[in-house]
Amino acid sequence: MEQAQGFLPGQYERGRYMRMDTAQILKRFYFCERALIIAQAGWVASVAPLEMKIELPRMFWEDALVADALRTRVFELRFPSRLLEVADDAPVVNLFEAAVDAPTPAAFLMALARVFKPALLNAYQSYLEIGDLIADGPTIHFLKRAVEDKQRHIQQLEQFSLKYLADSSDAERDKAHEWVNALRRQMDEVGFGLDAPRAPKQDIVTPLRVPFQFAEVPARDSRFALVRYYWPNVIDSSFPYGDGMMLQLRSAVSHLNEVWAIETGGAILYFFADSLDWEFILDAARWTYDEARHTWMGYARLTGWGFQPEDIPLGTYIFDAAYGQDPIVRLGMLHYFETKNIGKKHERAEAFASYHDNVSQHDMEFDWADETIHAHYGSKWLSVLREKFPALPDRDALHNRCDRLVEEIVGQATEDDRKTIYKVTEALVDKAKRSISLT
């Protein structure tokens, strides 16, 4: 039989990007996601409205999930290579890394809403338009979820940035718009998507960058009753922790005040992202998001009982205890409080069950499950850091140091501090009693 001449057709759109081409694109996406995760974590302590403190960790945890999927997929496509380098993607990765150096919180949030998250959204949508479900189904699957997440992020961030702008001075608004416009122009010049980025002809962003400084004094939502110590028993041992209604209130206020742990989780992610590997960023993002959920638990219970933000004490003393300390102290502080209080969760959940308070029981049980995970995170990463930097204190020494720092802060309580938190607590309790009498 005579051999057929020529070949069957193979010029189909789904064959456009080969395995290594795809790996290169996904690697670019990964490094840009990573840069934004670190920036968002660093800025958590600088944003004041409680809703923003809660939502921002959710956003960068979701970003971390897609970044992890991107990273894993790159390794699969490049097997057996485990090398990840920015290389030719530097022009656009450098631009994403500039996000952290926004001049103000409003400028940071606006840049996320109008430049960085839309750039990722557009890139993912472009990829999905040409991606091959047959050969590259795993990537198609997780990028579809990433698109949904980014669309929600952009909507929320736009609302947050508009709120900040409304409360800003004219000079701050001008600065935010100047920052965002420069980023947008630079993004257009370098390009971000399926094609390799271009080197910019002119750097218009660097002159506007303000080197990021972590907020050692955290921004706080002025709608709340702002105090340093959020319950009398923190500074007055004669004040009982309480049971019944008092335990319900105390537990909810404690959950709300885990806002310090949100800020601390963001801090450790930001400070140790480059010293530790990707797994740490992934764990720290989840840890911070969990603390945001705990804060939300307390807020939801308190508002569900009819309290307004101005009724609710919002403190800073645990976060203050690590002021000016090496970042390892913040990691130690977070781990110290996780391990210190975890044993009390079950008995409080049982107490709430006996009060027929299903919501408080529910939140306490989920809190316990989270804290068992967090205790593992803390032990693991403190050990890794000690191995990498032997001069660092061991876990027990670090916990003792954290205990002393907290004792020092508690010892600084003034008579005004005592009067303030007693006044706020008494008003909260009186309102709760009136509510019970009406049921």
N, C-alpha and C positions, 0 to 999 in steps of 0.2 A: 504493500500500500504506500502510495506517495505521501510524504510528510507534508502536513499543512504549513503554508507560509503565513508569517505575521503572528500577531498576538491578540488575545481577547482584550476588550476595552478595560482600562483600569483608572482612567482619569476622572475619578469621582471626588466631590467636595470632601467627603469624610476621610479621604486619604491625604488631605492637605498637610496636616501636622504629624510628623513621625514621632516616635517614642521620645527621642532626646529633645526634639523641638518642644514637645509638651512639657517635659521635665523643666526645661529652661523657663517657660512661661510660669509654671506653678511655683518655681523657686522665687521668681520675682515677686509674685503675689505674697508668698510666705514672709519674705524679709520686710515688705511694706506693712503687713499685718503686725508683725513683731514690733516694729517701731511705734505703731499707734497704741499697742497694748501697753508698752512701757510708759508712753507719754500720758495716757489716760490714768494709769495707776498713780503716777507721780502727782497729778493734778487733783486727785480726789480730796485731799485735805484742804485745798484752796477754794473749793466751791462751797457756798453756804447753804442754799436751799436743801432741805432734807431729801426731797424727792430726787434731786440730782445726785446726792451722795449715794442714794440707794440704786438708782438706775445706771449710773456710770460703771460700777463694778459688774452689773449684769451685762452691759455692752462689751466690756473688754474680756469677760469670761467667754461670751459667745464668739468674740473675735479669736480668742485663744483656741477654741474648739476647731474653728475652720483653719487656723494656722497650723494646728497639730495635724489635721487631715491633709493639708497641703504638703507639709514636711514629710509625712509618712508616704504619701503618694510619690513624691520626688524620689525617695529612697527606693521605692518599688520599681520605678521606671529606670533608675540608674544602677540597679543592683549589678555587682556587689558594692559599688562605691557608696561610702557614707560621708562624702565630702560636700559641704555646703559653703559656697563663697559668694559674696555679693558680686565681685568681678565687674562685668560690663553693665550690670544693673545699677551701679553706683549713682549715676545722675538722679534717678528717681528715688532710690532708697535714701539717699542723703536728704532729699526734699521731704520725705516722710519723717525722717529723724529730726528735721527742723521743727516739727509740730510742737514739740515740748517747750520750745523757746518762745512761745507766744507772749506778747507784752502784758496781757491781762486775762482773767478768766473768761470774760466775754469774747475776747479775740480767739482764745483757745476753742471755746465751744462753737463759735461761728465757723472757724476753720474746719472743725470736724464735720459740721452740718453742711457746709457749702463747697468744700474742696476735697478733703481726704476721703470721707465715707462715700460721697458720690463717685469719686474716681475709682474706688474699689467696686462699687456697685456696677458702674458702667463696664469695667473690665470683666467682671464675672458674667454679666449679661452677654457681652461680646463673645466670651468663651463658650457659653451655652448655645449660642447661635450656630457655632461651627463645630462644637464638640461632637465626638462620635460615641453614641450610646452603646454601640456594639463593642468597640475596643476599649473605651474609656468610661464605662458605666460608673465606676466608683467615684470618679471626679465629678461627673454630671450630678450624681446623687447629692454629694455634700455641698456643691456650689449652689444648687437650687435652694437649699436651706439658708445658705449664706446670703443669697439675694433677699430672701424674706427678712432676715435679721437686719441687713443693712437698710432696707427700706424703712423699717420701724425705727432704727437708730436715727436716721436722717430726720424723720418727722419729730421725734422727741427732742433731738438736739437743736433743731430749729426753734422749737418752742422755748427751750431753756435759754438759748442765746438771745432771743427776743426779750425774754424776761430780764436778763442781765442788762441788755442794752437800754431798756426802759428805765432802769435804776442807775444808769451810768451818767457821768458828766458828758458834755459835748466833746471835750478833749479825748475822753476814753472811747467814745463812739467813733470819733474820727480815726483814732489809732487802730481800733478793731477793723474798720473798713479798709484802712491802708494795708494792714497785715494780710487780710483775706484776698484783697485784689492782687497783691504782690505774689502770694502763693498760687493763685489761679493763673496768673500770667506765666509764672515759672513752670507750672504743671503743663500748660499748653505748649511751652517751648520744648521741654524735655520729652513729653509724651509718656503716657502710661496706659498700657493695654497689652495686646498680643505681640506687638513688634518691640524690638529692642529700643530702649530709651536713647535720646540724643543728648550729647553734651551741650549745656546751655551756652549761648554766646555771651550772656551777661548774667551775673549773679545779682538779682534784685532783692533777694530775701535776706541774705546774711546781714546787710546793714540795719535791718529792722529787728533782728533777733535780740531778745533779752535773755541772757543765760538763765536757765531755770533754777529757781531756789525752792527747795522743799519747804512747805509751810510748817515750821516748828510750832507756831501758834495757829491752831486750826480755825478755819472760817466756820461760823455757826449761824444757824437760821434764827433771825431776830424775832420770828413769830413766837418762839418758845420762851419759857421762863429760864433765862440763861443764868446758870450758877456754875460754881467750880465743883462742888460736891453734890451729887444728885439725890441723896437720901440722908436723913439725919444720922442713921446708924453708921455711916461711913466715918463720921468724925465724933460721934457720941456713942460710946459702947453701952450706955444705959438705955438707949432707945432700942426697943426690941425689933427683931426682924419681922416678927408678927406671923399670925395665921389668919385663916378666914379671909375676909375682905382685905385686910392689910397685906396678906401674902399675895393676893391677886394683884393689888396695886403695885406692891414692891417688885414683883416679878415682871410685870409689864413695863415698869419704868426702867428696870435693869436691862430688859431686852432693847428698849429704845436707845438706851445709852451705850449699847454696843457700837454706836457710831464711832467711838474711839478705835474699835477694832477694825472697822472699815478703813479708816485713815491709816492705821498701822499696817494692815495688809497691803494697801497700796504702796506704802513707804518701803516695805521690805522687797516688794516686787521691783520697784524702781531702783533701789540701791544695789540689789544683788543680781539683777538680770544679766549683767555682763560677767560677773564672777562665777556664776553657777550656770548649769546647762539649761537647755530648753525645758526639760522636765520640771525644773524649779518654777519657771514662769507659768507653766500650766497649772501646777499645784497652787501657787500663790494667787493666781487669778481665781481659781475655784474657792480658795480659802476666803478671799476678800468678798466674793459674791455671796458666800454663805453668811458672812457677818452682816452683809447688807440685808439679807433675808431675815436675820434675827432682829435687826433694827426695825424692819418693816413689821415683824410679828408684834412687837411692843406697840408700835404706832397704831396698827390696825385694831388691837384689843382696846387701847385707850380711847381712840376715837369711836369705836363701836359702843363703848360705854357712855358716850356723850361728851367726853372731854374735848376741849379745843386746844390747839397748840399752846396758847398763852397760859393754860392751866398746868402744863407738863414741864417738869424740870429736865433741863438738858445740860449735862456737865462736861468737864474736861480733865478732871484730876488725874486719871490714869494716863491719858495721852501726855499731860503736862509732866508726868514723872520721868519721861524719857527725853525731856527738852535738852537739846545740845549734846546728847549722848551719841556714841558710835551707833550706826544702824544695827549692829548685832544686838544691842540692848532692846531695840524695838521688836526684833524677832524673839528674843528671850522673854520680853514682857507678854507678847501674845501667847507664846507657848505656856508661860507660867500661869496665866489666868485660865487657859483651857484646862490644864491638868489640876489646878487648884479647886475648881468648882464642879468638875464633871460628876463627882460622886453624889452631889446633892440633887441631881436632876430627877432621878427615879422617885425619891421620896416626895419631891414637890409635885411631880406628875400624879402620884397616888393621892396626895392631898387634894389636888384640883378635881380628881375623879370623885372624891367624897363630897365635894361642894357641888357636884353636877356641872362643873365648868369645863365642858368638853373642849372648848377652844384653847384655854390655857394648858390643859393636859396635852392636847394635840401638839401645840407649839413646843412644849417642854420635851416631849418625846422625840420630835424631829431635831430639836436643838441637841439633845444627847447624842443622837446618831451622827450629827455633823461634828460634834466635838471629839468623838472617838477618831474620826478621820483627821481632824486638825492636830490632835495629840501625836499622831503618827507623822504628819507633815513636819511638825516642829522638831521631833526627835531626829528624823531623817536628815533634815537640812542643817540643823545645828551640828550633827556629827560630820556631815560632809564639809561644812565650813571649818570645823576644828581640824580635820585631816588636811585640808588645803592650806590653812593658816594656823599652825600649831600654837602660835602665841595667844590666840583667842582663849578666853576662859572656858572651862568645861560647863556642861549643862547645870550641874548643881551650883557651881560658883555663880553662874549667870543668874539663876533663879534667886539665889540669896541676894545678889546685887539688886535685882528688880524689886524684891521684897523691901529692901532698905530704902530704895528710891521712892516707893509708894508710901512707906511710913513717913519719910521726910515730907512729902507733899501733904499728907494728912496732918502732920504736926504743924504745918504752916497755916492751918485753918484759923481764921480770925473770928472775933465775936460777931462781926458783920456777916461772915460766912454762915455762922450758926443761926443767926436771926433770920437770914434770907431763906435758907433751906427749910427751917421750921415753918416759916410763914407760908411758903409754897406748898409744903407737904400738908399742913393743917387745912389749907384751902382745898386741896385735892381730896383729902379725906372727908371734909364736910360736904363737898359736892357729891361724893360717892354715897354718903349716908342719906342725903336728901333723895338721891336717885332710888336707893333701896326702899325708902319709906313710901315712895310713890307707886311701887310695883305691888 
